[in-house]
């Protein structure tokens, strides 16, 4: 789940949607002999072998307060797996249309399961809302998206995943810290090494906590003396609420995401998560609820979010939406999670676009990113996927060329950039 993970879980959660009724039964991981690590993995460790690197990690764990008994107990599972590293290097966020992704991931069955779980664990949800201020629907949406309420938590040994990613150079420091945190989870008696089964990225439990967040935010909500995010529904609910409230700074009593209707003459350059205006200002600009009802004439600030540009769905994203983008900075995921939470809370399904929204093919999106890089923009990885950096660069070029600045890449923008000639026109004119 978590901001350090960025969009790691997107791949896993798509698989979840095809196995919503599966039951998770973790199989104890058997210690296996270490595989020979890739020589290239050691370049950031001054050429140290994996065994030497691991010895240093164990020393750091002891210095952080982990008992030697725990390290000895965990050692058979602290082995290198090049396959884990290959997965990490090869991951891509899905470049799907938001409506396609949300249509599957926020499907009616997941909304209904969320509502059923809120009823099943009513006492724990009520306690969490009272203590942390996080609505049940918000917790249930993450719970459903991350693991289908525990049905799909992953099936790989967590310690092996963590230490393999720690030895690799891409995010070594981060995963060294995660490895030590996992050892702390064992040390305080929450889980045994053979119970630590999860995703290839080292996430654990029904809302997919990385170990550092497990250590910092997991709470014992069922009173059994353990913080068990693999099997205890109350622990999952309380821990997720604690993380959202204190880790992601949720604002008690405030909304997160609402569908809206935008007028055709809206100043499109204002449709950005970085632009926040009072609802009264948006109302003056012609923004309404989907059924035409006016927005409240108040000072609650929000941003107009257009995940598919001006012809797709439109949302008012409030300050609490930042918790979603920090949980996972994929805009498709975060918007889907916020939308699913609103559906669980009783909101109607979003309107379908009146006409199909055109999306550039993968190769053309990648070409556009390359052109944006040549123009001096940092789009992150040139991968044919429209991330937030790419969206910001697209908006800047739309403004330059006098196109509606809705952050959605179009064939017209690509043609302009191929030609390399700017024709200054007033931004915000609908074409």
N, C-alpha and C positions, 0 to 999 in steps of 0.2 A: 504494500500500500504505500506509501510514504514518499516524501519529497526527494530523498536521496535516490530512491529507486527510479524516479522519473516515470518512464512508461514501461518498465520491465513487465508489469503484470498484464499488460494489454494482450499479449500473446496467450498467456495462460487463461485469462478470463474468456476469450473467444472460445477456447476449447470447452470451458465450463458450460457454455450455453447449449452445447450439444449433448451434455451429460447431466442435466439438471436433476434427474431422478436417481443418479448413482449414489451409492453409500460409501463413505470413506472408512476404510479399515486399515490403519497404518500397520505395515509389516516391519517388525524389528529389523534394523539394518545390521547385517553381519559384517564384522571387520574384514577388510580385504587387504591384500598386499598392495603397497603403494605402486602406482604406475610410474614409469620413468617420465619426469616432467620435461616439457619442451625447453630446450636450451634458451630460446628467445625469452622465456618467461623470467629469467633471472637477471636480465639486463639492468633492472632498477635496484637490484640488491648486490651490486658489485660482484656479480658472477657467483654469488653464494648458491650452493646446492639447496634443494628443497629441504633436506633434513637439517641443514645448518640454519636455514631461514626459520623452520618450524621450532627449533630449539630456542631461537631468539624470541619468537612469539610466546612460547611457554614462559620464558623468563619475564616478559612484559605482563603476562597474566598473573603470575605470582606477585609481582610488584603492585598490581592493581587489586590484590586481595584474594585472588582465587587460591584455594587450597591445593597442595600438591596431590592430595588424594583424588580430587576432582580431575586434575590434569592426567593423572595415571589412568583413571577410569575412562576418560575421553580419548586417550591417545590412540587406541585401535581405529578410531573413526576419523582421525586427523590425517587423511591421506590425500594425495594429489590426483586429480582427474582432469586430463586435458580436454575431455569432452565437455565439461562444465565451462571451461574457458572458451571453447569454440562457440558454445551457445551464446555466451555473453557478447562475444565479438560479432556474432552474426545476427543479433536481434534487430528487428525493425518494427517501428510502430506501423500499424495498418493504415494505409492511405485511403480509407473508405469514406464515402459520404456520411455525414453525421446522421442523416435520417436512416440510412441502412444500418449503421452500427447501433444507434439507439433503438431502432425497430426490433433488433434481435436481443440486445442486452437489457433493454428496459421493457421486454415483452410482458404481456398481461400476466402470464404465469408467475413471473418473478415479482411483479407488483402484488399479486394475490398471496404468494408465499411470504412476502414481507409483512403484509397485514396479518396473516395467520401467526407468524412468529411474534408479532407485537402482542397478540392476544395470549399466546402460549406463555410468554415470559412477561406478562403485564406488570408484575410486582417489580422485577428487575428494571424494566424500562422506565417505570414511574420513579423509582429510586434514582436512576441515572439522570433523568430529566431534572429532578429536584436538586440533586447534588451538583450536576455539571451544566445544566441549562441546555442540553442538546436534545432536540426532539426525537422521539422514537423512530420516525420515518427516516431521519438522516442516518442514524446508526444502521437501521435495517437495510437501507439501500447499499451502503458499503458492504455489509455482511453478505447480501445477495450477489453483488457484482464480484466480490473477491473470491468466494468459494461456494456459491449457491448454498449458503447456510451450513457449511461444513462438508458438503458432498465432494468437493474437489479442492483439497488443500495441497496437492502435490504428493509425489511418492519417492523423493530422493533424500538421501541422508544429508541433513543440514550441515553438519560439521565438515563433511567432505566438500560440499559446495562452497562454504565460507572460506576454508583455508586454501582451496584451489584459486578462488578469485583474489584472495589476499596475496598469493605468490605471483599472480599475474600483475603486470605493471600498469594496467589501465586505471584501476582504482584501488591500488594496493593499500594505502593508508586507511581508507574507508573500511575495507574488509578485514584488515587486521583488528580494527576496533570492534567490528561485528563479531569476529571470532572470539575475542576476549569477552564480549557481552554474552555470547552463547554459553561460554564456560561459567559465567556468573549465574546464568539461569539454572544450570546444573548444580552449582555450588550451593545455591539457596534452597534447593529441593523442589523446584517447580516441575522440572522434567528430568528424566534420565537420558543419557546419550542415545540409547536405542529408540527412545520415543521421539527424538527430534527428526521428524520426517516432514519435508515440505517442498517448496518449489526449488528449481535449479538455482535461483538467485539467493537462496538462504532465508527466505521468508517463512514465518511460522504461524500456524493457527488459522482460525476461521475468518479473520479479517487481515491476515497476511502481514503480521508485524515483522520488521527486521529486528534482530536481537537487541540492538541498542534501545529501540522503542519498547520492546518487551520488558527490558530491565527497568526503564524509566516510567512506564505508564501502566503496565499490567497490574490489576488489582484483584484481590480475592473477594469476589462478590457472593460466593455460595458458602463461605465460612468453613471450608475444609482445610484451611492452612496452606493451600497451594494456589498459585496463579496459573491456571491450566486453560490456555486459549485453544487447545486442540479438542477438548471434550466438554467443557463446562459452558453452557449457554449464558448463565449469569456472569461468569468471568469475562466472556467475550463482550457482553453488553457494557458492563462497567468499565472495562479497560479501553474499549473503543471510544466511549464517551469521554473518558479521562484524557485520551490522546487528542481528540478533536477539540476539547475545551481548553486544555492547558498547553498542548503542543502546537495546535493550529489556531489558537486564540479565537475560538467561536464566541460570538456576541449573543448572549442570552436574550431571547425574546424577539430577535430580528429575523426577517426572511432571508432566503438565500438565492432563489431563482424563480422567476415567474415568466410565463409566456406573455408576449405582448404583440401588438400589431403596429407596424411602422408605416408612415405615409410615404408616398413616392417622392416627395420633395424634401425629405429629411436631409440635413447636412451630414453626408455619409462619413466625413472625416471625424465626426464626433462619436462614431460607433466603434468604440474601442474600450477594452477593460481599463486602460489608463485614463480614460475620460469619465469623470464622475460628476453628475449633476443632480440637483434635487428633483424629485418626481414632478414637482410643480413646473419646473423648466421643461422637462420632457413632455408634459401635458400640453404646454403652450406650443411646442413644436409639432403637435399632432399625434403623439404616441398614445395609444389606448390599450385596453385589454383586448384579447382576440374577438370578443363579442361586441366590441364597440363601446363598452363602458369606459368612462374616463378614469385616468389614474388619480389617486388621491392628491389633493392640492396641498402637499406638505413638503417638508425639507429633508425627508429621508433620501439619502443619496444613492444613486444606482448608475450602472453603465449599461448601454445597449450592446448586447452581444449578438453577432450575426455569424454563427458557425459555418454557414454556407453562403455568405454574402447577402445582398439586399433582396434576392428572390427566394431565399430559404426561410426557415423558421427564425423567429426573433425572440430574444429573452431580455428581461431586465435582471441584471446580475448585481446583487447587493454586496455589501462588505463581507458577509459570510461566505460568499462564493470563493473568496481567497483560500478558504480552508480546502476546497475541492482542488484548486490548481496546485496547492502545496502537497496534498495527498498524492496526486499524480499530475504532473505538468503537461500531460497530453490533453489538449483542449477538447478533443472528441471524448475522451474518457471522463474528464471532469464535468463537462456539460451533460453527458449521459447520466452520471451519478447524481448530479443535482436535479435533473429532470425526473429520474426514477424516484428520488426522495419526494418530490412534489406529487408524483402519481400515487405513491403509497399513502401520502397525507390526504389524498382525496381530489387532487386536481384532475381535470379532464385530459384526454390525450391531446397532444399538440396537433395543430392544423397541418395538413399536408400542403406542400407548395402548389400553387395554382397551375404552374407549368414546371416540367422537369428542369432541375438546375444542372447546367452543363459543367462537367468537371474535365479539366485537361487530362489527357492520358499520362501515365506514369513517365514515359520518356520525355514528354513536353514539360511536365512539372520539373523534372530534373534539369532540362535545358534552361528553363526559366531561372532556377536556382543558380545555375552557372553564370547566367547573364547578370543576376543580382550581385553575385560575388565580384564579377568584373566591374560592376558599377560601384563597388566599395562597401557593400553590405556584408555583415556577418550573419549568415543563415544557419550556422551550425554545420551539421553534416549535409553534404549534397547527396540526398538519398531519394528524391522524388516524393517526399512526404511533406505536407504543409504543416510544419511546426510553428510555434509562436514567433520565432525569429524570422522565419520566412514570411509569415503574415505581416509582420511589422514592415519588412522590406517591400512587400507588395504594396502596402498602403502608401509608403513614401513615393514609390514610382507612379502609382495612380495619381497622386497629387501633382507630381511633376508633369505628367502627361495630360492633366486636366480630365481624368477619368473619375467616375464615382469611386470614392476612396473607402470601399467596404471591405478591404483586405482579402477579397476573393480573386484568385488568379483567373484571368480570362484569355481567350484566344486573341482578343484585341490588344491586351497588354503585352502578350508575348510577341505579337507582330510589331508593335511599336518598339519594343526592346531589341528585336532583331534588326530593325531599321536604324535604331540608335538616334532617332530625331525626336526632340521634344516639341510638341505643339501645345503651347500654353493655352489652357482653357479653364474656365471657372470650375473648381472641384465641387462635387456634390450634385451635379446635374445628372438626372437619371437618363440612361440611354437604353 
